[in-house]
Amino acid sequence: MRIWLYGPPTDMRKSFDGLSALVKSQLDEDPADGQLFVFINRRRTQLKVLYFDRGGYCVWAKRLEQGQFHPQGQGNKQRLEWTELKLILEGIDLRSIRRFKRYKRPNEVRCAV
């Protein structure tokens, strides 16, 4: 499963249609492709995840009562691993994480942290 982080701040009033339109126009991806698309607001206190289930679109949301989300990287589109998304949700700054070298298959694509 691919996970994409949309870099620019997102208006959290957007829901199914607005977020899927962002995916099509800005990320150039098909929102019904079974991938997860992560959006964060300007203050970095709210996060939404858009995905397509067998029957239709789903939106999962989280609003922090204190603190901010700390996604790493810049740009319009960034690929995340499941563990990176979990760290963002737990409030861990990805820039402070040190990864140790692990085996990976030659054809495996991996995001740098």
C-alpha positions as a Markdown table, in Angstrom:
| # | Residue | x | y | z |
|---|---|---|---|---|
| 1 | Met | 0.0 | 0.0 | 0.0 |
| 2 | Arg | 1.3 | 3.4 | -1.0 |
| 3 | Ile | 1.0 | 6.4 | 1.3 |
| 4 | Trp | 1.3 | 9.9 | 0.0 |
| 5 | Leu | 1.7 | 13.1 | 2.0 |
| 6 | Tyr | 0.3 | 16.2 | 0.3 |
| 7 | Gly | 2.9 | 18.9 | 1.2 |
| 8 | Pro | 1.1 | 22.3 | 1.0 |
| 9 | Pro | -1.3 | 23.1 | 3.9 |
| 10 | Thr | -4.9 | 21.9 | 3.3 |
| 11 | Asp | -8.2 | 23.5 | 4.1 |
| 12 | Met | -9.7 | 21.0 | 6.6 |
| 13 | Arg | -13.2 | 22.0 | 5.5 |
| 14 | Lys | -12.6 | 19.8 | 2.5 |
| 15 | Ser | -14.0 | 16.3 | 2.6 |
| 16 | Phe | -14.5 | 13.4 | 0.2 |
| 17 | Asp | -15.0 | 15.4 | -3.0 |
| 18 | Gly | -12.5 | 18.3 | -2.2 |
| 19 | Leu | -9.7 | 16.0 | -1.1 |
| 20 | Ser | -10.2 | 13.6 | -4.0 |
| 21 | Ala | -10.1 | 16.6 | -6.4 |
| 22 | Leu | -6.7 | 17.6 | -4.8 |
| 23 | Val | -5.4 | 14.1 | -5.3 |
| 24 | Lys | -6.3 | 14.2 | -9.0 |
| 25 | Ser | -5.2 | 17.7 | -9.8 |
| 26 | Gln | -2.2 | 18.3 | -7.5 |
| 27 | Leu | -0.8 | 14.8 | -6.9 |
| 28 | Asp | -1.7 | 13.4 | -10.4 |
| 29 | Glu | -2.9 | 10.2 | -8.8 |
| 30 | Asp | -6.1 | 8.2 | -8.9 |
| 31 | Pro | -7.8 | 8.5 | -5.5 |
| 32 | Ala | -9.7 | 5.3 | -6.0 |
| 33 | Asp | -6.5 | 3.3 | -6.5 |
| 34 | Gly | -6.3 | 1.9 | -2.9 |
| 35 | Gln | -3.6 | 4.3 | -1.8 |
| 36 | Leu | -3.7 | 6.5 | 1.3 |
| 37 | Phe | -3.5 | 10.3 | 0.9 |
| 38 | Val | -2.5 | 12.4 | 4.0 |
| 39 | Phe | -3.4 | 16.1 | 4.3 |
| 40 | Ile | -2.3 | 18.5 | 7.1 |
| 41 | Asn | -3.7 | 22.0 | 7.8 |
| 42 | Arg | -1.6 | 25.2 | 8.0 |
| 43 | Arg | -1.3 | 25.2 | 11.8 |
| 44 | Arg | -0.4 | 21.5 | 11.7 |
| 45 | Thr | -3.0 | 20.6 | 14.3 |
| 46 | Gln | -5.3 | 18.6 | 12.1 |
| 47 | Leu | -4.7 | 15.7 | 9.8 |
| 48 | Lys | -7.0 | 13.9 | 7.3 |
| 49 | Val | -6.4 | 10.6 | 5.5 |
| 50 | Leu | -8.4 | 9.9 | 2.3 |
| 51 | Tyr | -8.6 | 6.4 | 0.9 |
| 52 | Phe | -11.0 | 4.3 | -1.2 |
| 53 | Asp | -12.5 | 1.2 | 0.3 |
| 54 | Arg | -14.3 | -1.4 | -1.8 |
| 55 | Gly | -17.6 | 0.5 | -1.5 |
| 56 | Gly | -16.5 | 4.1 | -1.6 |
| 57 | Tyr | -14.3 | 6.9 | -0.2 |
| 58 | Cys | -13.3 | 7.0 | 3.5 |
| 59 | Val | -11.9 | 10.0 | 5.4 |
| 60 | Trp | -10.2 | 9.5 | 8.7 |
| 61 | Ala | -9.4 | 12.7 | 10.7 |
| 62 | Lys | -7.4 | 13.6 | 13.8 |
| 63 | Arg | -7.4 | 16.9 | 15.6 |
| 64 | Leu | -4.7 | 17.6 | 18.3 |
| 65 | Glu | -5.7 | 19.2 | 21.5 |
| 66 | Gln | -2.1 | 20.2 | 22.1 |
| 67 | Gly | 1.0 | 20.2 | 20.0 |
| 68 | Gln | 1.6 | 19.9 | 16.2 |
| 69 | Phe | 2.2 | 17.2 | 13.6 |
| 70 | His | 5.8 | 17.2 | 12.4 |
| 71 | Pro | 6.0 | 15.8 | 8.9 |
| 72 | Gln | 9.3 | 15.8 | 7.2 |
| 73 | Gly | 10.2 | 17.1 | 3.8 |
| 74 | Gln | 8.8 | 19.6 | 1.5 |
| 75 | Gly | 7.3 | 19.7 | -1.9 |
| 76 | Asn | 3.9 | 18.9 | -3.3 |
| 77 | Lys | 4.1 | 15.1 | -2.9 |
| 78 | Gln | 6.0 | 12.9 | -0.5 |
| 79 | Arg | 5.8 | 9.1 | -0.2 |
| 80 | Leu | 5.6 | 7.8 | 3.3 |
| 81 | Glu | 6.1 | 4.3 | 4.8 |
| 82 | Trp | 3.5 | 3.0 | 7.2 |
| 83 | Thr | 5.9 | 3.5 | 10.2 |
| 84 | Glu | 6.5 | 7.1 | 9.2 |
| 85 | Leu | 2.8 | 7.8 | 9.2 |
| 86 | Lys | 2.5 | 6.2 | 12.6 |
| 87 | Leu | 5.4 | 8.3 | 13.9 |
| 88 | Ile | 3.7 | 11.5 | 12.6 |
| 89 | Leu | 0.4 | 10.5 | 14.3 |
| 90 | Glu | 2.3 | 9.9 | 17.6 |
| 91 | Gly | 3.9 | 13.3 | 17.5 |
| 92 | Ile | 7.4 | 12.2 | 16.8 |
| 93 | Asp | 9.5 | 14.6 | 14.6 |
| 94 | Leu | 10.8 | 12.5 | 11.7 |
| 95 | Arg | 14.0 | 14.6 | 11.5 |
| 96 | Ser | 15.0 | 13.4 | 15.0 |
| 97 | Ile | 14.8 | 9.7 | 14.0 |
| 98 | Arg | 18.0 | 7.9 | 13.2 |
| 99 | Arg | 17.6 | 4.8 | 11.0 |
| 100 | Phe | 20.1 | 2.0 | 11.1 |
| 101 | Lys | 21.0 | 0.2 | 8.0 |
| 102 | Arg | 18.8 | -2.8 | 7.1 |
| 103 | Tyr | 18.7 | -5.2 | 4.3 |
| 104 | Lys | 16.4 | -4.3 | 1.4 |
| 105 | Arg | 15.7 | -6.0 | -1.8 |
| 106 | Pro | 17.3 | -4.3 | -4.8 |
| 107 | Asn | 14.0 | -3.4 | -6.5 |
| 108 | Glu | 12.4 | -2.1 | -3.3 |
| 109 | Val | 11.9 | 1.7 | -3.2 |
| 110 | Arg | 12.1 | 3.3 | 0.2 |
| 111 | Cys | 11.7 | 6.9 | 1.4 |
| 112 | Ala | 14.6 | 8.5 | 3.2 |
| 113 | Val | 14.1 | 9.7 | 6.7 |
